[in-house]
Amino acid sequence: MTYLSNDPAEFAGDALDGFCLLHADTVRRVPGGAVRRHRRPKVAVLPGGGSGHYPAFYGVIGPGLADGAVSGNLFTSPSAQDACSVALAADSGAGVVFSYGNYAGDVLNFGLATERLRAKGIRVENVVVTDDIASAPPDRAGERRGIAGDFTVFKVLGAAAEEGMDLDDVVRVGRKANAATRTIGTAFAGCTFPGADAPLFTVPDGQMGLGLGIHGEPGLRDVPRPSARELAEDFVRRLLDEKPAGAGERVAVLLNGLGSVKHEELLVLWTDVHRLLRESGHVLVHPEVGEIVTSLDMAGVSLTVTWLDDELERLWAAPAWTPAFRRGAIPETAGTVEEVAAEERAPRFAQATEESRQLAAALLDGLRAVRKALHEAESELGAIDAVAGDGDHGRGMARGIDAAEAAAAEAWHAGAGAGDCLIAAGDEWAARAGGTSGVLWGAGLRAAGEVIGGSGAVDANAVVSAFTERVRDLGGAEPGDKTLVDALEPFRRGLRESGDWAAAATAAEEAARATADLVPRKGRARPLAERSLGTPDPGAVSLALIARTVSGHLRERT
């Protein structure tokens, strides 16, 4: 369990605040994360992802490694707005590299941030980490998750930028490091969110979950818990079986504790890992043993191997000086640039008609009804998501609707009309909920608000179609992929054919239940597809719940 917190919902932000206070001489807090307090003109390397993985991601801010970090809520992707804020604060004119694990929410949010920053004239690239060999076979390596191999890639990127490489070369070596990195992990017990009374998943006594992810995803299968020597043999064999073609014998090695495995236990395991790698003819270059990428209090370990060429070895061995990782000595550097404050967001609303203001008030009432329903269903949605995901869907939806309702209310009190209120709600949902669902709901609500505009009337079919098209375009999901689209399309079709919101909500509910018979082809649940059989998709369930809630709200108003 997690023992110390104040408001569990604020745990991630409170931890980041404490980190920035402790290291105030070298880092400073900015909206969405933290950045180096002093830096010189060079490419800005910005790792990012959800919280709960310390020292990833902000623990590695410092010379020779990261120029900042984009930090989302617990196990939840940071928003595009967060990424833009950190990038604007860290950029010194030489360009920005975002680096993160291959998770749908991170890919969407950092991708959206990249578009927005490029529109401002900032050069931005992305290096996505795909090291987890348990999450997809070699012929689909591009679909793999990013876990502890994140650190090796971040270290290479940071050293390359510190050397003065330009943006293209920094990206090149980062992607080369990713292509040379393999990780395998296992869990002995699950992790627990602050304030929760049960872990996200459990492992049967005497067993271990092989193939864990760093967001608490269950292992691909449970196997009898081995001795340290047997686990080392299994890990090393699996990694050597995936040695890249043409790779040499010099390797960077990380033995990583996930949160509750003691350092002494890691040292026992390291004795056999070290022996086996040397017996296989490999030369270990600056190996690391300890907590590098964690998962709250998960009891688990992972082993990462990166095959090095001369260039990668130079960058891996280069000095770095951060709160959580230090190697060698960083030389004095002159010419630090002034800190750049992130842009402040000031909403600007067009003058609204009285009819649009009345519609805005009605929409705000509807958001309040949805907020109540989502909070009541938060635990249920989380439990559904935990079957083949990370269990954060209920919490993410609750955060999203809280932010949306507050933003719409603020916009209404500032004189906004219906369309602007819904746009404000969508933008804050995307910024605060995090994850894939946060991006999709935020973008969908924005699209719906743009259709409504300054009107005082709603064409329900046009609004729902705008929402649906934006969600499908952005997420890329099709019916049958086991996502919210499986409930959204029947809802749109039902509303178009019947003109009745209640009938359309019923169609969405039936379709959401039917997703229990599907296997996922998108998102974090995809690597654990078989586990999800018999359980409906949480995104489809929450969409149907919202449709039914709005239906009831409309009925009460007539």
ZAMARGU-4260 file (C-alpha; in steps of 0.2 Angstrom, whole numbers, plus 5000, padded with zeros to 4 digits):
<rodrens>
0) 5000/5000/5000 | 5005/5018/4999 | 5006/5025/5017 | 5007/5044/5016 | 4996/5056/5006
5) 4985/5070/5009 | 4971/5071/4996 | 4975/5055/4986 | 4968/5064/4970 | 4982/5077/4972
10) 4996/5064/4976 | 5006/5066/4960 | 5006/5085/4960 | 5010/5085/4979 | 5025/5074/4976
15) 5031/5085/4961 | 5030/5100/4972 | 5040/5092/4985 | 5053/5087/4973 | 5055/5105/4966
20) 5056/5112/4984 | 5070/5099/4988 | 5080/5103/4973 | 5075/5121/4970 | 5093/5126/4967
25) 5093/5115/4950 | 5075/5113/4945 | 5059/5124/4944 | 5041/5119/4943 | 5031/5124/4928
30) 5013/5120/4923 | 5014/5101/4918 | 5030/5097/4925 | 5048/5104/4929 | 5063/5110/4920
35) 5081/5114/4923 | 5084/5130/4932 | 5100/5134/4922 | 5104/5128/4905 | 5114/5133/4890
40) 5108/5134/4872 | 5106/5117/4865 | 5093/5104/4860 | 5080/5102/4875 | 5077/5083/4880
45) 5061/5081/4888 | 5056/5064/4894 | 5038/5062/4900 | 5023/5051/4905 | 5012/5047/4920
50) 5018/5049/4938 | 5021/5034/4950 | 5037/5029/4942 | 5050/5039/4951 | 5064/5042/4948
55) 5056/5042/4930 | 5053/5055/4924 | 5058/5071/4934 | 5071/5063/4944 | 5083/5063/4929
60) 5082/5082/4926 | 5100/5089/4926 | 5116/5091/4916 | 5120/5076/4904 | 5102/5070/4905
65) 5085/5079/4904 | 5081/5097/4902 | 5064/5095/4909 | 5051/5082/4912 | 5032/5082/4907
70) 5023/5074/4922 | 5005/5067/4921 | 4994/5061/4935 | 4997/5043/4942 | 4999/5031/4928
75) 4991/5043/4916 | 4998/5052/4901 | 5001/5070/4903 | 4990/5081/4892 | 4996/5090/4876
80) 4994/5106/4886 | 5006/5100/4899 | 5019/5095/4886 | 5017/5112/4877 | 5020/5121/4893
85) 5036/5111/4898 | 5043/5113/4880 | 5040/5132/4880 | 5049/5133/4896 | 5064/5122/4891
90) 5066/5127/4873 | 5082/5138/4870 | 5080/5139/4851 | 5089/5123/4846 | 5073/5112/4846
95) 5064/5100/4857 | 5064/5081/4859 | 5050/5072/4868 | 5054/5054/4873 | 5041/5043/4881
100) 5035/5025/4882 | 5024/5018/4868 | 5007/5020/4876 | 4991/5026/4867 | 4988/5041/4878
105) 5006/5047/4877 | 5007/5045/4859 | 4991/5055/4856 | 4995/5069/4868 | 5014/5071/4864
110) 5008/5071/4845 | 4996/5084/4848 | 5008/5095/4857 | 5021/5092/4843 | 5008/5099/4831
115) 5004/5114/4841 | 5023/5118/4845 | 5028/5116/4826 | 5014/5129/4822 | 5023/5141/4834
120) 5039/5139/4824 | 5048/5127/4837 | 5057/5112/4830 | 5050/5096/4839 | 5053/5078/4837
125) 5048/5062/4846 | 5058/5047/4851 | 5046/5033/4857 | 5053/5019/4867 | 5048/5001/4863
130) 5059/4989/4874 | 5046/4977/4882 | 5049/4961/4874 | 5034/4953/4883 | 5021/4965/4875
135) 5023/4960/4857 | 5033/4948/4846 | 5048/4953/4837 | 5039/4955/4820 | 5028/4968/4829
140) 5042/4976/4839 | 5035/4994/4835 | 5019/4989/4845 | 5029/4986/4861 | 5027/4996/4877
145) 5041/5006/4884 | 5047/5001/4902 | 5064/5002/4910 | 5073/5004/4894 | 5066/5022/4894
150) 5081/5026/4905 | 5094/5020/4893 | 5086/5030/4879 | 5084/5046/4889 | 5103/5044/4895
155) 5109/5043/4877 | 5098/5058/4871 | 5103/5069/4885 | 5122/5065/4883 | 5120/5069/4864
160) 5112/5085/4867 | 5125/5090/4880 | 5138/5086/4867 | 5131/5099/4856 | 5123/5088/4843
165) 5109/5096/4833 | 5091/5090/4833 | 5092/5078/4819 | 5107/5069/4827 | 5100/5069/4844
170) 5085/5060/4837 | 5095/5048/4827 | 5105/5042/4842 | 5090/5041/4853 | 5081/5030/4840
175) 5097/5019/4838 | 5097/5016/4857 | 5079/5011/4857 | 5082/4999/4843 | 5096/4991/4853
180) 5087/4989/4869 | 5077/4975/4876 | 5068/4973/4893 | 5059/4958/4902 | 5050/4960/4919
185) 5040/4951/4931 | 5029/4955/4946 | 5027/4946/4963 | 5013/4957/4969 | 5003/4972/4962
190) 5004/4990/4966 | 4991/5001/4975 | 4985/5019/4972 | 4986/5031/4986 | 4969/5030/4995
195) 4964/5014/4988 | 4961/4999/4999 | 4966/4985/4986 | 4979/4983/4973 | 4976/4985/4955
200) 4980/4967/4953 | 4985/4952/4963 | 4997/4937/4959 | 4992/4920/4967 | 5003/4914/4981
205) 5019/4906/4976 | 5017/4913/4958 | 5024/4928/4948 | 5016/4938/4934 | 5028/4937/4919
210) 5028/4952/4907 | 5022/4966/4918 | 5021/4984/4912 | 5025/4999/4923 | 5007/5005/4924
215) 5002/4990/4934 | 4996/4980/4919 | 4995/4961/4924 | 5009/4950/4918 | 5005/4940/4902
220) 5004/4924/4912 | 5007/4918/4930 | 5021/4905/4933 | 5028/4897/4948 | 5040/4909/4958
225) 5058/4904/4954 | 5074/4906/4964 | 5084/4921/4960 | 5096/4910/4950 | 5082/4903/4940
230) 5074/4920/4937 | 5091/4926/4931 | 5093/4912/4919 | 5075/4915/4912 | 5078/4933/4910
235) 5095/4932/4902 | 5089/4918/4890 | 5074/4928/4884 | 5085/4944/4881 | 5099/4935/4872
240) 5086/4927/4861 | 5082/4944/4855 | 5100/4951/4852 | 5099/4963/4837 | 5107/4956/4821
245) 5125/4962/4820 | 5126/4968/4838 | 5143/4967/4847 | 5147/4960/4864 | 5147/4977/4874
250) 5131/4980/4883 | 5123/4992/4895 | 5113/4983/4908 | 5100/4989/4920 | 5093/4978/4934
255) 5078/4988/4940 | 5067/4986/4956 | 5049/4991/4953 | 5045/4998/4971 | 5045/4985/4984
260) 5059/4973/4980 | 5074/4977/4992 | 5091/4982/4986 | 5099/4967/4994 | 5087/4956/4984
265) 5092/4965/4968 | 5110/4962/4972 | 5107/4943/4975 | 5099/4943/4958 | 5113/4953/4950
270) 5126/4940/4955 | 5118/4928/4943 | 5114/4940/4930 | 5132/4946/4929 | 5139/4929/4928
275) 5127/4923/4914 | 5130/4938/4904 | 5149/4937/4905 | 5148/4918/4902 | 5139/4922/4886
280) 5154/4933/4880 | 5147/4950/4884 | 5156/4964/4892 | 5146/4975/4904 | 5148/4993/4903
285) 5143/5004/4918 | 5129/4992/4924 | 5116/5000/4935 | 5106/4991/4949 | 5092/4999/4959
290) 5076/5008/4957 | 5076/5016/4940 | 5059/5015/4933 | 5046/5010/4947 | 5028/5007/4948
295) 5022/5014/4965 | 5024/5000/4977 | 5024/4985/4965 | 5034/4970/4970 | 5044/4966/4954
300) 5060/4967/4944 | 5065/4970/4926 | 5081/4967/4917 | 5086/4978/4902 | 5100/4975/4890
305) 5106/4988/4877 | 5119/4982/4864 | 5132/4996/4862 | 5142/5002/4847 | 5156/5015/4849
310) 5144/5030/4848 | 5131/5023/4860 | 5144/5018/4872 | 5152/5035/4872 | 5135/5043/4876
315) 5130/5030/4889 | 5146/5032/4898 | 5146/5051/4898 | 5144/5061/4914 | 5127/5066/4921
320) 5122/5075/4937 | 5104/5074/4942 | 5094/5071/4959 | 5092/5053/4955 | 5107/5048/4944
325) 5125/5054/4944 | 5140/5048/4934 | 5156/5057/4933 | 5159/5075/4934 | 5150/5088/4923
330) 5162/5102/4917 | 5158/5120/4920 | 5148/5128/4906 | 5146/5146/4903 | 5132/5155/4894
335) 5116/5149/4902 | 5100/5156/4895 | 5087/5165/4904 | 5072/5156/4910 | 5057/5156/4898
340) 5040/5157/4906 | 5027/5145/4899 | 5012/5154/4890 | 4998/5159/4901 | 4981/5154/4895
345) 4968/5168/4895 | 4951/5163/4889 | 4943/5175/4876 | 4925/5173/4873 | 4914/5181/4859
350) 4899/5191/4865 | 4885/5178/4867 | 4866/5180/4863 | 4854/5178/4877 | 4848/5162/4869
355) 4866/5155/4868 | 4868/5160/4886 | 4852/5150/4891 | 4858/5135/4881 | 4875/5136/4890
360) 4866/5136/4907 | 4857/5120/4901 | 4873/5112/4895 | 4881/5116/4912 | 4867/5107/4921
365) 4870/5092/4910 | 4888/5092/4914 | 4884/5092/4933 | 4873/5077/4930 | 4886/5068/4921
370) 4899/5073/4935 | 4888/5065/4948 | 4885/5049/4938 | 4904/5047/4934 | 4909/5049/4952
375) 4896/5036/4957 | 4903/5024/4944 | 4922/5028/4947 | 4926/5012/4956 | 4916/5001/4945
380) 4925/5008/4929 | 4942/5006/4937 | 4938/4988/4941 | 4933/4984/4923 | 4949/4993/4917
385) 4960/4983/4929 | 4956/4967/4921 | 4967/4970/4906 | 4973/4988/4908 | 4980/4999/4922
390) 4964/5002/4932 | 4964/5021/4930 | 4949/5023/4918 | 4937/5028/4932 | 4948/5040/4940
395) 4953/5048/4924 | 4935/5050/4919 | 4931/5058/4936 | 4946/5070/4934 | 4940/5074/4917
400) 4922/5078/4921 | 4927/5088/4937 | 4939/5099/4926 | 4926/5101/4912 | 4912/5106/4923
405) 4923/5119/4932 | 4929/5126/4916 | 4912/5127/4908 | 4906/5136/4924 | 4920/5148/4924
410) 4917/5152/4906 | 4898/5154/4909 | 4902/5166/4923 | 4913/5176/4911 | 4899/5178/4899
415) 4902/5164/4887 | 4889/5156/4876 | 4885/5138/4873 | 4899/5134/4861 | 4913/5142/4870
420) 4907/5134/4887 | 4908/5117/4879 | 4925/5121/4871 | 4932/5126/4887 | 4925/5110/4895
425) 4933/5100/4882 | 4950/5108/4883 | 4951/5106/4902 | 4945/5088/4901 | 4959/5084/4889
430) 4972/5094/4900 | 4967/5086/4917 | 4960/5069/4914 | 4976/5063/4905 | 4977/5046/4895
435) 4969/5041/4879 | 4951/5044/4885 | 4955/5061/4891 | 4962/5066/4874 | 4947/5059/4865
440) 4934/5066/4876 | 4942/5083/4876 | 4944/5084/4857 | 4926/5077/4855 | 4918/5090/4866
445) 4928/5104/4858 | 4922/5098/4841 | 4904/5098/4847 | 4906/5115/4854 | 4913/5122/4838
450) 4897/5115/4829 | 4886/5124/4842 | 4895/5140/4841 | 4885/5155/4846 | 4869/5147/4842
455) 4855/5146/4855 | 4848/5129/4848 | 4856/5112/4846 | 4855/5101/4831 | 4859/5085/4841
460) 4863/5074/4826 | 4876/5087/4820 | 4884/5089/4837 | 4885/5070/4840 | 4892/5067/4822
465) 4905/5081/4825 | 4910/5072/4842 | 4911/5055/4834 | 4921/5060/4819 | 4934/5069/4829
470) 4936/5054/4841 | 4937/5042/4827 | 4949/5053/4817 | 4961/5056/4832 | 4960/5039/4840
475) 4960/5029/4823 | 4948/5016/4831 | 4935/5006/4821 | 4920/4997/4826 | 4926/4980/4833
480) 4942/4986/4840 | 4934/4986/4858 | 4935/5004/4862 | 4922/5018/4865 | 4919/5018/4847
485) 4909/5002/4848 | 4896/5011/4859 | 4898/5028/4850 | 4893/5022/4833 | 4877/5013/4838
490) 4873/5029/4848 | 4875/5040/4833 | 4866/5028/4822 | 4851/5026/4834 | 4849/5045/4836
495) 4850/5048/4818 | 4837/5034/4814 | 4825/5037/4829 | 4828/5055/4833 | 4826/5049/4851
500) 4840/5051/4864 | 4833/5038/4875 | 4832/5025/4862 | 4850/5030/4856 | 4856/5028/4874
505) 4849/5010/4875 | 4858/5006/4859 | 4874/5012/4866 | 4871/5002/4882 | 4868/4986/4872
510) 4883/4989/4861 | 4894/4992/4877 | 4889/4976/4885 | 4892/4967/4868 | 4911/4972/4869
515) 4913/4958/4882 | 4914/4946/4867 | 4928/4956/4858 | 4946/4956/4860 | 4955/4974/4860
520) 4965/4979/4845 | 4969/4997/4851 | 4976/5004/4867 | 4985/4997/4883 | 4973/4982/4884
525) 4979/4975/4867 | 4994/4966/4874 | 4983/4957/4886 | 4969/4954/4874 | 4963/4937/4880
530) 4962/4943/4898 | 4948/4955/4892 | 4937/4942/4885 | 4921/4942/4895 | 4923/4959/4901
535) 4916/4975/4892 | 4927/4989/4887 | 4928/5002/4900 | 4928/5016/4888 | 4912/5010/4879
540) 4904/5007/4896 | 4907/5025/4902 | 4901/5032/4885 | 4885/5023/4887 | 4883/5029/4905
545) 4885/5047/4900 | 4873/5044/4886 | 4860/5037/4898 | 4863/5051/4910 | 4861/5065/4897
550) 4845/5056/4892 | 4838/5056/4909 | 4843/5075/4911 | 4834/5079/4895 | 4818/5070/4901
555) 4818/5080/4917 | 4819/5096/4908 | 4804/5092/4897
</rodrens>
